[in-house]
Amino acid sequence: MKEHKWQHQPERRGASWEVTISSRRQRMIRRLNKTPSLRGCLDDPDWWTDACNLVSAETGIGMDKFPRHCP
């Protein structure tokens, strides 16, 4: 979801966000490689809705700005 902040709040971009995005992606990739059965969870729409709600609350970005489904 940091990518949405990056996309919708360009004035707040910085090295810190870039590092966070990169490290979170790497953590997810490692976790999925260690536990392949988690891949099935990625199809669960609840996690996407929860993530969008969290980013919306943190940033004030309206829910209508997010894709309905994970891209």
Disulfide bonds with the S-S distance in Angstrom:
none
